């Protein structure tokens, strides 16, 4: 029996129509290649003993594959997000049922709050929430209320240079926060901050123990993390990176 679950959603055939806000479109998105890359991403999770759970497809939503933005889980609570991009709100379809099937109690973010899961970075007793793009302070307050009793401190931090907070920073297993300095508004927010040489090197998915999953487009960062004792697994997600996506966007880690 798997003790670790990852919630994913297969890419829409309309992926190429996805939103882009902080980068210029760099060539056309190959939907067939993106599907193969997504399948390999899921296969990597399975090879690392994660059970992959698919949320229902939302083919009418180009950005639906970026499922991290639709739900934030902590303990037994799943907070159903309300995106700051109205075009993306239809992506929440089917997410409630997917997480409730695994025992989560759901709470919805309501107007005027906006919250994208990609703005939420959790580690230990801290929950940092990026504000300034897709997430507003009302959304932060609703997340704080939803997590009352979970012994966490919810901290809003500014985001102006990237789409989401986790487009700029993610955390290693020991709590060290990775970031590419030109894209981080205020690195001093995190006492343990490790600057990485590549933009996509700031994004890691924790696989358990010292293992992390990251993009193949950051080889120097991968080598840096290996030198620090991490078991680094890489995957090619080039088609998603054309749409400001990263490895964290493509899954939500659930409890077993």
C-alpha positions in Angstrom: 0.0 0.0 0.0 1.4 3.4 -1.0 1.6 5.9 1.9 2.2 8.8 -0.4 -0.2 10.2 -3.0 0.2 12.8 -5.7 -2.8 14.5 -7.3 -2.3 15.4 -10.9 -4.3 16.3 -14.0 -3.5 15.5 -17.6 -2.9 18.5 -19.9 -5.6 19.9 -22.0 -5.4 19.7 -25.8 -5.7 23.5 -25.6 -2.5 23.8 -23.5 -0.9 26.2 -26.0 -3.6 28.8 -25.2 -2.5 29.0 -21.6 -1.9 32.3 -19.9 1.5 34.0 -19.8 2.1 37.1 -17.6 5.8 37.6 -16.7 7.5 36.1 -19.7 7.3 36.4 -23.5 6.0 33.4 -25.4 9.0 31.5 -26.6 7.9 29.4 -29.5 4.8 27.3 -29.8 3.8 24.7 -27.2 3.7 21.2 -28.6 0.7 19.6 -27.0 1.7 16.0 -27.9 5.2 16.5 -26.5 3.7 18.1 -23.4 1.5 15.0 -22.8 4.6 12.7 -23.1 6.5 14.9 -20.7 3.5 14.9 -18.2 3.4 11.1 -18.5 7.1 10.8 -17.7 6.6 13.2 -14.8 4.0 10.9 -13.4 6.2 7.8 -14.1 9.0 9.4 -12.1 6.6 9.8 -9.1 5.5 6.2 -9.4 9.1 5.0 -9.6 9.7 6.8 -6.4 6.8 5.0 -4.7 4.2 7.7 -5.1 0.7 6.7 -6.0 -0.6 9.0 -8.7 -4.2 10.1 -8.4 -5.8 11.9 -11.5 -8.3 14.6 -11.0 -11.0 14.7 -13.8 -9.7 16.4 -17.0 -10.9 19.9 -17.8 -10.1 20.0 -21.5 -11.8 23.4 -21.9 -9.2 25.0 -19.5 -5.8 25.4 -21.1 -4.0 25.8 -17.8 -5.8 22.9 -16.0 -2.7 20.8 -15.8 -1.2 23.2 -13.3 -3.3 21.6 -10.6 -1.3 23.0 -7.7 -3.0 26.3 -8.1 -6.5 24.9 -7.3 -6.0 23.4 -3.8 -3.8 23.9 -0.7 -3.6 20.9 1.7 -2.4 20.9 5.2 -3.2 18.2 7.8 -6.8 17.2 7.2 -7.8 20.4 5.5 -8.0 21.1 1.7 -8.4 24.8 0.9 -10.1 25.1 -2.5 -8.6 28.1 -4.2 -10.2 31.0 -6.1 -7.7 32.2 -8.7 -6.8 35.8 -9.2 -7.2 35.0 -12.9 -10.9 34.6 -13.6 -10.2 32.6 -16.7 -8.8 29.8 -14.5 -11.6 29.4 -12.0 -13.2 26.6 -14.0 -10.2 24.5 -13.2 -11.5 23.8 -9.7 -14.1 21.4 -11.2 -13.6 18.0 -9.8 -10.9 18.9 -7.3 -13.2 18.9 -4.2 -14.3 15.3 -5.0 -10.8 14.2 -5.6 -9.5 15.4 -2.2 -12.6 14.5 -0.2 -12.2 10.9 -1.6 -8.9 10.8 0.4 -10.4 12.1 3.6 -9.8 15.8 3.4 -12.2 18.4 4.9 -12.7 21.1 2.3 -12.9 24.9 2.8 -13.5 27.3 -0.1 -11.9 30.6 -0.7 -14.7 33.1 -1.3 -15.0 36.5 -2.9 -13.3 39.0 -2.5 -10.5 36.6 -1.6 -8.2 35.3 -4.3 -5.6 32.5 -3.8 -3.5 30.4 -6.1 -1.9 27.4 -4.6 1.4 28.2 -6.4 1.7 31.2 -4.1 1.8 29.0 -1.0 5.1 27.6 0.3 4.9 25.4 3.4 7.6 24.1 5.6 7.4 23.0 9.2 5.3 25.5 11.1 5.5 28.2 8.5 3.2 28.9 5.5 4.5 31.7 3.3 2.0 33.2 0.9 2.9 35.4 -2.1 0.8 38.5 -2.5 0.8 40.8 -5.5 -0.1 38.7 -8.4 -2.8 36.1 -8.3 -3.3 36.1 -4.6 -4.6 39.0 -2.4 -4.6 39.8 1.3 -8.2 38.7 1.7 -7.2 35.3 0.3 -4.3 35.1 2.8 -6.7 35.8 5.7 -9.1 33.1 4.5 -6.2 30.6 4.3 -5.1 31.7 7.8 -8.7 31.1 9.2 -8.9 27.7 7.4 -5.6 26.6 9.1 -6.5 27.7 12.6 -5.6 25.0 15.0 -2.9 23.6 12.8 -0.1 25.4 14.7 1.2 27.2 11.7 2.2 30.8 11.1 0.8 32.2 7.9 3.2 34.9 6.5 2.3 37.1 3.5 5.4 38.0 1.4 5.6 40.3 -1.7 5.7 38.8 -5.2 6.2 41.2 -8.1 8.8 39.6 -10.4 7.3 36.2 -11.1 3.8 34.7 -11.5 3.7 32.9 -8.2 5.8 32.7 -5.0 6.8 29.2 -5.9 8.0 30.4 -9.3 10.7 32.2 -7.3 11.4 29.9 -4.3 10.8 26.4 -2.9 12.2 24.6 0.2 14.5 21.7 0.6 13.8 19.0 3.1 15.9 20.8 5.8 14.0 24.0 5.3 16.6 25.8 3.2 14.8 27.9 0.7 16.1 27.9 -2.9 15.8 30.9 -5.1 17.2 32.6 -8.1 18.0 36.1 -6.7 16.9 38.3 -9.6 13.4 36.8 -9.3 13.0 37.0 -5.5 11.6 40.2 -4.0 13.1 39.8 -0.5 15.4 36.9 0.2 15.8 38.0 3.8 12.4 36.6 4.6 14.1 33.2 4.9 17.1 32.9 7.3 18.3 29.8 5.3 18.3 31.1 1.7 20.4 29.3 -0.9 20.9 31.3 -4.2 20.9 29.0 -7.3 22.3 29.9 -10.7 19.3 29.0 -12.9 15.7 30.3 -12.7 14.3 26.8 -13.0 16.7 25.6 -10.3 14.5 27.3 -7.7 11.8 24.7 -8.1 11.9 21.3 -6.3 9.3 18.7 -5.4 10.2 16.8 -2.3 10.0 13.0 -2.9 10.9 11.8 0.6 14.2 11.7 2.5 16.9 13.7 0.7 15.3 13.1 -2.7 14.1 15.9 -4.8 12.5 16.2 -8.3 13.5 19.2 -10.5 13.6 20.3 -14.1 16.3 19.1 -16.5 16.8 22.7 -17.6 18.8 23.5 -14.4 21.9 21.2 -14.6 24.1 23.5 -12.6 21.6 23.6 -9.7 21.2 19.9 -9.9 24.9 19.5 -9.4 24.9 22.0 -6.6 22.2 20.0 -4.7 24.0 16.7 -5.4 27.1 18.2 -3.8 25.0 18.9 -0.7 23.9 15.3 -0.4 20.6 15.4 -2.2 19.3 12.6 -4.4 18.3 14.6 -7.5 15.9 13.3 -10.1 15.3 15.4 -13.2 12.5 15.5 -15.8 12.1 17.5 -19.0 9.1 19.9 -18.7 10.1 22.3 -21.5 6.6 22.7 -22.9 5.2 23.7 -19.5 8.1 26.1 -18.8 7.0 28.0 -21.9 3.8 28.8 -19.9 5.6 29.8 -16.7 5.0 26.3 -15.3 7.5 24.3 -13.2 7.7 20.9 -11.5 5.7 22.0 -8.4 2.8 23.2 -10.5 2.0 19.8 -11.9 1.1 17.9 -8.7 -0.2 18.3 -5.2 1.3 15.9 -2.6 -1.5 14.3 -0.5 -1.2 12.3 2.7 -1.7 8.6 2.4 
